[in-house]
């Protein structure tokens, strides 16, 4: 529209110049520009210390023709000439903003080139290519931090700088080894936790991450074999034994290894006589497959590149272990090569070999080998589809050993090894740059021995080298970094106070040079685990680091359920409580308890095989036999799922990035090859075939849901939905697009008469109905001729504006359209529409008529069911705004507000909830229990109940917000400093508070009441009658307080956390957030604090706080503890979370 207006302005200008008789008087008009100029670029030319996560913005002297500003029109390259990936270019008037896909590398010079092909709306072009440049912020090592006792550690990072460190250690209490892990997410380290449970001896963990933070952790269990855990969509799976069934193995010989590429594809390999591989691709894990040729095979390694191709190498022992050969096998484009010997025949290579693989399908393997006299290190390169053959790393014949190798995505490589020089081991490296190997050079100090090199490189060519160097009575660890095209000087990282034990280390890089190192070193008495990071200030590494296990033994965390001797099927997070500093409960992991469909948005539902199946964001699939009780299923993908249909005896679900899943029962799903990466948005089953539509004009057909064929739609416009009726298919899409086809193969575009996005289309009652944004409704009797319906729209209850429709269905008698903010409208003919109150303000994303009833799905796991299209009931659990929760000793009670009434719900376990009739038209803000009485408070009344089922309202002269029970009476607090006391919840006595500040919450503990409220107000009382104001030291309002572990904790605005031993003297603590904190509880040796935007913090002492992943951005308002290890958290949109 902007372009059209400017064009009309240009025509008007021409008329004024040439069509008015050429009069000489008047003001001269501005000439049409014939040359476009760059006005400014951000970052400015020559800028230094530029943020690594910003956008590139170019401003011009005229508004731009957006069609000429393509992704390549503004290009960014690093100082080695390699391009920087961009997500998109956004044009706004005379400004073009390049949105970068990843953060930039630190301390690197970048060049921005603006192409001369960019035009203004007047046709003006740049006189030539415009070039500018800047340099990003430099990085530095942060301080070293200790994780506590540990053996060898492994680490991994994603592109955002989040990291995982895993290690194994000896548990003297249970007399076995265990696997421990800690995560760095959004700048905060989680407490180290045992993940191997009460298993037998475990060791040798390996971990890998993709660009999006998904991760896989594997280890070896002497009792059951190889064990795997996955981290996807913010949650860790239960440990799973993946050892090939029916095949024996020797404990200690499995040697699992893992590789994972940026896109999330993963391969795990291990030795079980044969070499077995298990692969994660297209959202699902394969079964273990033997990849070796049989025999005694061991010590496998695997490398995986960005294309999903892989190289596996292993040792093969023949002739009763008298000869050892090194084999390799490649899988390129889905095809396995024949296993091939890559080492020198007749010499025995050791297990210290290593391999690396780049995005061009080129690989390098290095190993040490005995020639009968001394050891030598070799390399073999896979170039142009073949191995080049073994080659000595050092041609001078010196004794060499322990080679390591790393490659970047561009084929550059670095090999490091230890080599005898003047009878001392030294560290030597050789590099391949642009396909040419340079000469080996020594990098360690010649004065003392050095050993055990480790080399890593990221995709863009940054690298780091580590090694041990002897220093008198101890060992030192040195590092060198390859940054921006050159090596830095060596840097001392760590010192071990034990001459007999080397330092063990692992390192990970995120693709931009940011580096995580974890290492274990001996202090002469025990092994300790440390970590350090190389980063710039803007990245996530500003967190406080990990916690040690110095709290002593916290007790036993419970058995492993029914998982057998290793306990991998349940209760695995119990273990020994020592890792939580004295606590036996787990507060690291939190899970959705309600809504029952999970907290993710749901987009569509289908019915078949006796069950409902709903799909939604992040790969969520929920099933139900009745449409009421929902269970979450494992979809095997994290892609957003947009539509699901049932036909031909199976469900077919489609979603983003071309994902197609099939299932015969709704529980077990398989990913199918769609042949496209376009987002898929609609599907239908009719006439014995499935038809799927999606972005960029994508149309796919399949007779069985397994094999898919692409069809030409004749358009690149995004397609949104598809229906079938009157012997033809009809597709709706963006910009008012309508397509029709009689056979799903040949498609014809039809004029809809609108440019509004048409999000949904259906057929019923002899006509087609399409719906879209801004309340758009179109109807057609034949799919060819369309009419826009403009029937009068009348605001109704719950809908005071004209809604945007997302989906539409026909239930046999009427059309039902759903959309944003809970919109539901029905029409008997598609022309006259009536609004109905859905009972939710959540966006409704899909609606289908299935199993004789209409089912609407929406945000926050919403599922609504109706038998008539007018009255709708939620079956997904509550979406109420919950403001508080408590545990009475036998049940949880939560209170809140929804749809003009107060909410009270009860649960025996925090999982299954029952709505109770509060009989209140006001929000219920808090709840207490004592003397056999339940008591809830609202702004206008007090509610009491003897059993939590039947509630009676009592009027009060004050507006109340908080209540507590202690010392034989209830204490209620509220507006303007109001405090009342009552022994029975019916008869109330006003107490003088001494303040006019609004009081929000009150708690009882340590023999006294503590009330908190506005402007940092804190009051204490031994009996609820006589109150004393206390100095809090803060002006921020306080919204919650509790007592536990011998101290009080109060929380409030701006991340405020206060603690006190006596309720009199208060100390401010650092919470690590500025979000509003609303609730706090204590139990099992832990404080738990909740707040806005899903903030959830825990602390063993009220002083040191750790942010936990809550997996929601909903405001959290209350938390309670049940006395047996379980916290329940409640909040907005019906959010109920638990640590169980």
DAGI-V736658 format. One line per field, one symbol per residue. phi: phi as a letter, one per 30 degrees, with the letter a starting at -180 (. if undefined). A space follows every 10 residues. Layout:
# DAGI-V736658
phi->???
This chain:
# DAGI-V736658
phi->.ddddddddd dddddddccc iieddjdddd dddcbcbdda bbddeidbhd ecbdcccccc cadcdedccd dcdbcbbddc icdcdbdacc cbicbbcccd dbddddicdc ccccddddbd dcjdbddldc bbaabdedca ddddbccjda cecbbbbcdd idbbbbabac cddchadbcb bbccbhibdd debdccicdd ebahdbbbbc dcjdbbcbac cdccjdbbbc cbhibdddeb dceedibdac ejcdhdbbbb cddjdbbcba cbidccbbcc bhibcddebd cccjjccahd bbbbcddidb bbbacbcbhh idbbbccbbc bchicdddeb dccddiccdc dddbbbbcdc icbbbbacbc cjcacbcbbb ccbhiaddjd bddbddiddb ahdbbbbcdc jdbbcbacbd bhibdbcbbb bcbhibdddd bdcddddbdb ahdbbbbcdd jdbbbbadbd bicbccccbb ccbhjadddd bdcabccbdd bddcbbbbbc jbjdbcbbbc bdcjbadbcb babcacdddd ddddidcdcd didcjddjdd icdidcidca idddhcdedc ijcccccdcb bdcadddidd dccabbbahi adbcbadhid bbbadciccc bdcddibcdd ccbbbcaiia dbcbadhidb cbadbicccb dcdcibcddc baaabaiibc bbbadhidbb badbicccbd cdcibcddcc abbbahiadb ccadhidbbb adbicccbdc dcibcddcdb babahibcbc badhidbbba dbicccbdcb deccebeibc bddcdcabbb cjbadbcbad hidbbbadbi cccbdbddib cddccaabcb hibcbcbadh idbcbbcbic cbbdccjdbd dccaabcdjb adbbblaahi bdcbbbadbi cccbdcddhc ccedcabbba hibdbccbdb accbadbicc cbcbdbdbcc bbbbbaiiad bcbadhidbb badbiccbbd cdcibcddcc bbbbliiacb cbadhidbbb adbicccbdc ddibcddcba aabaiibcbb badhidbbba dbicccbdcd cibcddccba bbahibcbcb adhidbbbad bicccbdcdc iacddccaab ccibjccbcb adhidbcbcb
